[in-house]
Amino acid sequence: MSVAFTKEESAETASETLLPDRPISPHPNLVTETGLQALQKQFQDAREAYEAAQAIDDVNEKRRQSAAPLRDVRYFAERLRTAQLVSNPASNETVAFGSRVTFSRTDGRVQTYRIVGEDEADPKAGSISFVSPVAKSLMGKAVGDVVGSGTQEIELIEIA
């Protein structure tokens, strides 16, 4: 019997509704207060998108529209479950999770980033993950310290 005359989904629709899970980082899930709030919002947005998809009458379209939000719900639920809230650093003497650091590179560029959790990191918006090479090399350092990062050296100018 032709697929057109059955309620079963086509192979194409099936492949669209079986999305692989988003990869979960092996690193501790450290988050700032802002990062935790963002995770909560993303989880809520994914739940709302999934619930909206469930209101679709056509079973194949419902499955297709539900696939990505359902995957996101699972991802954000796990990230919220494993989130470890880290308070803002008590001191600006050394670089720590949550610090805003300004450093200069040997090529003359001066950059400022806040060191945050992986889900919160957005270099274009001024934040980098604590597991990034630059952040790893700066952790525990003080103003004036020079560290290697890749093929360059960077000098820590300010910690805020």
C-alpha positions as CSV (number, residue, x, y, z in Angstrom):
1,M,0.0,0.0,0.0
2,S,1.3,3.5,-0.8
3,V,2.4,5.7,2.0
4,A,-0.1,8.3,0.8
5,F,-3.0,6.1,2.0
6,T,-1.7,5.4,5.5
7,K,-1.4,7.4,8.7
8,E,2.3,6.2,9.1
9,E,4.9,8.8,8.6
10,S,7.3,8.7,5.7
11,A,11.0,7.8,6.1
12,E,11.8,11.5,5.5
13,T,9.5,12.7,8.3
14,A,10.8,10.0,10.6
15,S,14.4,11.2,10.1
16,E,13.3,14.8,10.8
17,T,11.7,13.8,14.1
18,L,14.6,11.7,15.5
19,L,17.1,14.4,16.2
20,P,20.2,13.4,18.1
21,D,20.7,14.9,21.6
22,R,22.7,18.1,21.9
23,P,26.2,17.2,23.2
24,I,26.7,17.8,26.9
25,S,30.1,19.1,27.9
26,P,32.3,16.9,30.1
27,H,33.4,19.9,32.2
28,P,31.7,21.0,35.4
29,N,28.6,23.1,34.6
30,L,29.6,26.3,36.4
31,V,27.2,29.2,35.9
32,T,27.0,32.9,37.0
33,E,23.6,34.2,38.2
34,T,23.0,35.7,34.8
35,G,23.9,32.4,33.2
36,L,21.5,30.4,35.4
37,Q,18.7,32.9,34.6
38,A,19.5,32.5,30.8
39,L,19.3,28.7,31.1
40,Q,16.0,28.9,32.9
41,K,14.6,31.2,30.2
42,Q,15.9,29.0,27.4
43,F,14.3,25.9,29.1
44,Q,11.0,27.8,29.4
45,D,11.2,28.9,25.8
46,A,11.8,25.4,24.6
47,R,8.9,24.0,26.7
48,E,6.6,26.7,25.2
49,A,7.7,25.8,21.7
50,Y,7.2,22.1,22.3
51,E,3.7,22.8,23.8
52,A,2.8,25.0,20.8
53,A,3.9,22.2,18.4
54,Q,1.7,19.7,20.3
55,A,-1.4,21.8,19.4
56,I,-0.8,21.0,15.7
57,D,-3.5,18.7,14.3
58,D,-1.5,16.9,11.6
59,V,0.5,14.1,13.3
60,N,3.4,14.3,10.9
61,E,3.7,18.1,11.1
62,K,3.3,17.8,14.9
63,R,6.3,15.4,15.1
64,R,8.4,17.6,12.8
65,Q,7.7,20.8,14.7
66,S,8.2,19.1,18.1
67,A,11.6,17.5,17.3
68,A,13.9,20.5,17.9
69,P,12.0,21.9,21.0
70,L,11.9,18.4,22.6
71,R,15.6,18.0,22.1
72,D,16.2,21.5,23.6
73,V,14.0,20.7,26.6
74,R,16.1,17.6,27.3
75,Y,19.3,19.6,26.9
76,F,18.3,22.6,29.1
77,A,16.7,20.3,31.7
78,E,20.1,18.5,32.1
79,R,22.1,21.8,32.1
80,L,19.8,23.1,34.9
81,R,20.0,19.9,36.8
82,T,23.9,20.0,36.8
83,A,24.3,23.8,37.1
84,Q,26.7,24.9,39.8
85,L,26.1,28.5,40.7
86,V,29.3,30.4,41.4
87,S,29.2,33.7,43.3
88,N,31.0,36.7,41.9
89,P,34.6,36.8,42.9
90,A,35.2,38.2,46.4
91,S,38.4,39.9,45.2
92,N,39.9,41.5,42.1
93,E,43.5,40.5,43.1
94,T,43.5,37.4,40.9
95,V,41.5,36.1,38.0
96,A,38.6,33.8,38.9
97,F,35.4,32.6,37.4
98,G,33.1,35.6,36.9
99,S,36.0,38.1,36.6
100,R,36.1,40.7,33.9
101,V,39.6,40.8,32.6
102,T,41.4,43.2,30.2
103,F,44.6,42.0,28.6
104,S,46.9,43.1,25.7
105,R,48.2,40.7,23.1
106,T,51.7,40.9,21.5
107,D,50.0,42.1,18.3
108,G,48.8,45.2,20.1
109,R,45.2,44.3,20.5
110,V,43.6,45.0,23.9
111,Q,40.6,42.9,24.8
112,T,38.2,42.7,27.7
113,Y,36.1,39.6,28.5
114,R,34.1,38.2,31.4
115,I,34.9,34.6,32.3
116,V,31.7,32.7,32.5
117,G,30.1,29.2,32.0
118,E,30.1,27.4,28.7
119,D,26.4,28.0,27.9
120,E,26.8,31.7,28.7
121,A,30.0,32.3,26.7
122,D,29.6,34.7,23.7
123,P,32.9,36.3,22.6
124,K,31.2,38.8,20.4
125,A,29.2,40.0,23.5
126,G,32.4,40.1,25.7
127,S,32.3,36.8,27.5
128,I,34.4,33.6,27.2
129,S,34.1,30.2,28.7
130,F,36.2,29.3,31.7
131,V,37.5,26.3,29.7
132,S,38.7,28.4,26.8
133,P,42.5,28.5,26.3
134,V,42.7,32.2,27.2
135,A,40.6,31.9,30.3
136,K,42.5,28.8,31.5
137,S,45.8,30.6,31.1
138,L,44.6,33.6,33.0
139,M,42.9,31.9,36.0
140,G,44.7,32.6,39.2
141,K,46.9,35.3,37.6
142,A,47.3,38.9,38.8
143,V,47.6,42.2,37.0
144,G,51.0,42.5,35.3
145,D,51.4,38.7,34.8
146,V,52.3,37.6,31.3
147,V,51.1,34.2,30.1
148,G,51.2,32.3,26.8
149,S,48.0,31.7,24.9
150,G,48.5,29.7,21.7
151,T,51.3,31.3,19.7
152,Q,51.1,34.6,21.5
153,E,51.8,36.0,24.9
154,I,49.2,38.1,26.7
155,E,49.7,40.6,29.5
156,L,46.9,41.0,32.1
157,I,46.1,44.7,32.5
158,E,43.0,44.8,34.7
159,I,40.8,42.6,36.7
160,A,37.3,43.8,37.5
